Amino acid sequence: MNWILELESRGFSLEEVCEEDLQDFITVEKLSHHRYVAQHPEFFGPWNEAVLVESFHQKRKTTFFKKVYRQNELAGFLGYDEKPGGIQGVFVRILPPFQGNGVGTLFLNRLKALSRQLGIPVILAVIKTNPAFSLYRRLGFEFFEEQGALYFLRYPAQMKPADGDSRSK
């Protein structure tokens, strides 16, 4: 089943992100990551709204950056950027009341399928104390580097199918 149809069957929908979503983005970022930032002040320092504003504008230039809603209520944001060396900048921010409904799993499985289609790895970073690390490992992502408070993981690239253009799906 198409991952977006599966998402919709769970009561969620995706919408394009626009400039007017900046404050919602900042709110979601703070609500979904405040405890991790507090756990690693030596790495993150205090919340810096200018950094979040810049992050928002950079994400708007990526391959995929969407708002997630559940019944007209903002549930979070998803994103990634497709580069020649891999699918990078993977961004999963789901607000706590909406976590545990499979949104992140569906999205990550979509990225794994895209990785197989394109023959490039998925590369993501996760804060060491974030329980999502276990989800990523369970889904087949492999640890490859540690930097400060972050772990970097990779879903290994697979060879493209030999029978034609894999982008036609």
N, C-alpha and C positions, 0 to 999 in steps of 0.2 A: 504494500500500500504506500502511496505517496506520503512522505512525512508530514506535509502540511495538512493533508486530509486527516491523518491520524491525530495531529495536533487539534484540529477542529472538532474531531469526534470526542475529544477530552474537554471541550468547551473553551479552547483558546483560539486566538486569531493573531495574525501578524499585520502590522501596518508600517508604511514607510516612515522614517524619521525625518522630521523637518526642524528648521531653526527654532521654532516655538517649543520644541521638546527639551531644550537645554536644561531648564530648571528641574523637569521630571528626571532627566538623566542624572543630574547631580544628586537629587534626592535618593534615587534608586542606588546609586553608587555608594552613598553614605550609609543607607539602611542595610544594604546587603554586605558591606565590608567593614563596618565600624569596629566590630570586635577584633578582626584580624589586624587592622591598622593599630588598634590599641595594644595588641599582643606583641607587635614588632615596631615600637616607636623609633628604635635606633635605625631601622631600615626606611620606614615611611615618613617619619617626622610628623608634624601636625597636619591636619587637613589643609590643603591648599586649593582654594577654589579656582585659581588661575590654571593650575595643572589640570583640574577636571574640565574646565572650559576648553583648554587646548586638546585634551583627550577626545572630547565630544566632536570637535571640528575635524580632527584627524580621522575618527571613525566614520564620519559622514563621507569621507573620500574613499572608503574601502569598498570591496566587492559586494558585501552584504552587511547591512546594519538595519535592524528592524526593531520596532516596539512590539512587545507581547501583551495582549489583553486577554482577560477572562471576563466575559459578560460585561463589557464596557468599563472594566476596571484595569488600570495599568498593573501588569504583573512583572514586567521587567524589560530587558533588552537582550538581543542576540546579535552576534556579528563575527565576521572573519574577513580576511583579505587573501585573495588568491594571487600568489607570486610564482615566478618560475621555479624557485627552490622549495616551495611548499605552501600549504595553507597555513597562514600565520595570523597573529592578532586575534586568536579565538577568544570570543567575549561572550560569557554566559553570566548574566546578572538577573536572577529571579528573586523577587522579594520573598522573605520568609513565609508569609501566609500561602504562597503559591508553590513553594518547593515541595518535592515529593510527589508531583503529579506527572513526572516523566518528560517534562519539557526539555530539560538538559540532555537526557538520554536520547530522545528523538533527534535533537539537533546534532549531537555528537555522532550518532549513527549516520546521519545524513552526510556529515563531513568525512566520515570513514568511507562511505560509498563514493563520494566525490574524489577522495584520495585514490581509491582503486581505479576510478574512471580515468583520471588524469595522470596516474603514475607518479604522484608526488606525495610526500609525507604531510601529515597534519602535525603542527608544532604548537604547543600551548604551554603557558606558565600558570602555576597555581601557588598560592601562599601555603607554606608548609603546614600550617595548622588548620587549613580549610578541609572539612570532611569530603569535599568533592574530589580530593586526591584519590580516595578509595574508589570512587565511581570511575574516574579516568583509568585507573589500573584495571578494574574489572572489565572495562570496555576494550582493553587491549593496548592502551597507551603505555609506552615504556619510558622509564626514567632515564635521562641522559646527562643532566647537569643540575648543579645547585649554585645559586647566586644569592647570597644574603638570605632573605626570608622566603625566597622562591625556589620551587622545583620546576624544572623544564622537562616536559614529556613529549614524546613523539609517537605518532601512529605511523609505522613504517610504510613507505611507498611500496606498492606492488606494481608489477609490470602491467602496462596497458594491454588490453586484449589485442591479439593480432588480427582479428577479423573486422577491421574497419574503424571508423572514428567513434571513440567512446563517448564523445560529447553529444551524440545524437539522441540520448535518452531524455 
